[in-house]
Amino acid sequence: GSKLYDYISYYYHLPDVPGLKGKVVVSFVINEDGSIGDFKIIEDLGYGTAEELIRVLKTTGNKWSPGMQDGKPVKTTYSLPLDIVVPNE
């Protein structure tokens, strides 16, 4: 949701690469208990942009809502895209 993006934009450190633009996509698993793990980089811009997204996601803790199937929580894979825009100095 938008709260997540607000959180990411607040804690995400952009690389010092003026004019860098593009998209980073990271997938991860939301476990039955709401914890997240098994991070995979799907799209990367380099300069540590995907690693930084994973770092920020790891700081969110176990606050995720797992997927539900037949009324029981199940592991769910989630992909998160993030647009990166570094202003030109």
C-alpha positions as CSV (number, residue, x, y, z in Angstrom):
1,G,0.0,0.0,0.0
2,S,1.0,3.7,0.0
3,K,2.1,3.5,3.6
4,L,4.8,1.0,2.6
5,Y,6.0,3.3,-0.2
6,D,6.0,6.3,2.2
7,Y,8.2,4.2,4.6
8,I,10.5,3.1,1.8
9,S,10.9,6.6,0.4
10,Y,11.7,7.9,3.9
11,Y,14.4,5.3,4.6
12,Y,15.7,4.5,1.2
13,H,19.1,6.0,0.4
14,L,19.5,6.9,-3.3
15,P,23.0,6.3,-4.8
16,D,25.1,9.2,-5.6
17,V,24.6,8.9,-9.3
18,P,23.1,12.1,-10.7
19,G,20.5,11.5,-13.4
20,L,20.0,7.8,-12.6
21,K,16.5,6.8,-13.5
22,G,14.7,3.5,-13.8
23,K,13.0,0.7,-11.9
24,V,14.1,-1.8,-9.3
25,V,12.0,-4.9,-8.6
26,V,12.6,-7.2,-5.7
27,S,10.5,-10.3,-4.9
28,F,10.2,-11.9,-1.5
29,V,8.1,-14.4,0.5
30,I,5.7,-13.4,3.2
31,N,5.6,-16.3,5.6
32,E,2.6,-17.5,7.5
33,D,3.7,-15.6,10.6
34,G,4.0,-12.3,8.7
35,S,7.8,-12.3,8.6
36,I,9.5,-11.9,5.2
37,G,12.5,-13.5,3.6
38,D,13.8,-15.3,0.5
39,F,14.6,-12.0,-1.3
40,K,15.3,-12.1,-5.0
41,I,16.4,-9.2,-7.3
42,I,14.2,-9.3,-10.4
43,E,15.3,-5.9,-11.9
44,D,18.3,-3.9,-10.9
45,L,19.8,-0.5,-11.8
46,G,23.2,-1.3,-10.3
47,Y,24.9,1.0,-7.8
48,G,23.4,-1.1,-4.9
49,T,19.9,0.1,-5.7
50,A,18.3,-3.4,-5.3
51,E,20.3,-4.2,-2.2
52,E,19.2,-1.0,-0.6
53,L,15.6,-1.9,-1.3
54,I,16.1,-5.3,0.4
55,R,17.8,-3.6,3.3
56,V,14.9,-1.2,3.9
57,L,12.4,-4.1,3.5
58,K,14.2,-6.1,6.2
59,T,13.7,-3.2,8.6
60,T,9.9,-3.4,8.3
61,G,9.9,-6.4,10.7
62,N,7.2,-9.1,10.9
63,K,4.3,-6.8,10.2
64,W,3.2,-8.3,6.9
65,S,-0.2,-9.9,6.3
66,P,0.2,-13.4,4.9
67,G,-2.0,-14.7,2.1
68,M,-5.0,-16.6,3.2
69,Q,-6.3,-19.9,1.8
70,D,-9.3,-21.8,3.2
71,G,-9.1,-19.4,6.2
72,K,-5.5,-20.4,7.0
73,P,-2.4,-18.2,6.5
74,V,-0.1,-19.4,3.7
75,K,3.3,-18.4,2.3
76,T,2.9,-15.8,-0.5
77,T,5.4,-14.4,-2.9
78,Y,5.2,-10.7,-3.5
79,S,7.0,-8.5,-6.0
80,L,7.7,-4.9,-5.2
81,P,8.6,-2.4,-7.9
82,L,10.3,0.9,-7.0
83,D,10.9,3.8,-9.4
84,I,14.3,5.3,-8.8
85,V,14.9,8.9,-9.8
86,V,18.2,10.6,-8.7
87,P,18.0,14.4,-9.5
88,N,20.8,15.9,-11.6
89,E,23.1,18.0,-9.5
